[in-house]
């Protein structure tokens, strides 16, 4: 596999960089004030024989997320698939490179305690309706709290983690 065919560029993170969100299949790292990267939860599990499957999932999610963003659905803006070089200063692990989905950082929080908040519920309905009206079929996990960012200061709901979404053809 030739990196130039798949990756827009390279970001470097340290193995001790803080994970801002840890999901079952992915971890989210903050790579700048404006950007985050989604990486596999188990970096060691991404071996060369499974890299194609990982890339396929990343490209699918990036494509769906870009299409949703372009159609006005509140999702993080996609920067692209980048090679992420994970190096460390502690010499515990060797340097490893993995593909990662780089996207806009969305301020806010998961709405664990906001169910029942009328404004939150209404804004969530609006975003889900926009997605469905644009031809997207949100995944079964789309209404889980961890797949929603609620910015109560700006009164905005963003949908995240579109890995299980599909598009009506």
N, C-alpha and C positions, 0 to 999 in steps of 0.2 A: 504494500500500500504506500502510495506516495503522498506525503503530508500536504504538498501544494494543492492536491486535488480536493482535499477535505477541509482544511483549516484556513481561516482568515488571518491568523497570526498567532502569537505566543504570549501567554501571561505566565508569570512565575509566582507561585505561592510557597510558603514554608510549611512543612508538615505540622507545625505548631500554630498555624493560623487558626483563628477562632472560627468554629462552625457556628453560623447564626441560626441555622435550622437543621435539624437532623431528622430525616424521614426514613421510612423503611428501606427504600431503594436508592436514596440520594441524600447528599449533604449539600448545603448551601453555604458558600464562603463569601465574605465581603472582600472584594479585590480593590475597590477604590470607594471614594465617597458616593459615586453615582452608580457603580456597577457591582453585580454579584455573579458568581459562577455556580452552576449546578453540576456536581460531580457524582459518580457512583458512590454509594454508601461504603462499599468495601473496595478501596483502590486496589488491593491485592487480588481481588476477584477479576479485575479487568486484565485478562491475559490476551495475548495476540490472537488466540483462536476464538475469543469471544468479543473482540473489539468491533467486528463487523456488526454484530447484533446491537451492541451498545451504540454505535454510530447511527444505525438505522432508527433506533428509538429517539435519539437526540435530534436527528434531522426531522423526523415526523413531528415531534413536539415543537421544534423551532418553526417549522413551516406553519403548523396550525396556529401557533401563538402570533406569528407575524401577520397571517391573514386576519385573525381576530382583531389585532391592534389596528391594522389598516382599515377595517370595517367599523371602527369606533367602539369596539368592546374594550372595557377597561381591563387590560392585561399588561404586564410589563413589556416594554419595547425590547425586541430582540436585537442584540448586536451581532450574533452569529455563533458558529461553532469554532472554538479556538483550541489550539493545543495548549494544555496546561502542564507546565513543568513544575512538579512538586519536588522541591529540593529541601534539604534540611541542614541546619547548622550543627546538629548534634551528632551526626555520623551514625545514628541508629539504623537508618534505612538508606538504601541507595536511591539515587535520583530516579524518578519515574515520570513518564509523560502519558497523559490521558486526554481524551477529548472532553471538552466541557462546554456547556451551553451558557454563554455570557449574555446577561440581560440587565435591564435597568433595575436599580434598587428602588423599591417602593416603601416609603415610610408608613408606619402603622403597626398593627398587631393583629394576631388571630383573634376572632371574636368569641372566645370561649364564654364570656359572661354577658354577651350582648344579644343573645337570642331572646326575643320578646321585645327588644328595643324597636319601636315602630319605625323610626327613621332608617335604622340599619336594615330591617326586614324589607322595607319598601325599595331601598336602593339596591339590595341584593336581587329582588324580583326584576327590577329594571335591567340590571346587567345580564341576568340569565335570559330574559326575554330578548335582549339585543343579540345575544349569542345564538339563541334558537332561530330568531328571525333572519339571521345572516346565514343560516344553513348548518350551524354547528350542532352536534349532538354531544352535550357535556357527558363526561364519564360518570359512572356511578358514584365516584368519590368527590364530585364537584361541589357538593354542598357540605362536605366535612369542614369543620372549622379551620383545619390546617391548610386548606386550599382556598382560603379567602383572606384578604388583607383588608382590615377596616381602619381607615384613617378618620377617626371621629373629629379631629380638629378641622380638617378640610371637608368633612362629610362626604367621603368617597369610599366606594367599595371596589376592590380590584379582585379579579379571579386569577388564580395562579395554579401551576402544576397541571398543564393541559395534556400530559402524557397519555391519559386514557380517553381523550376526546376523539371524535371523528367528524367527518363532514359528509352531509348528504350529497350524493352524486346525482 
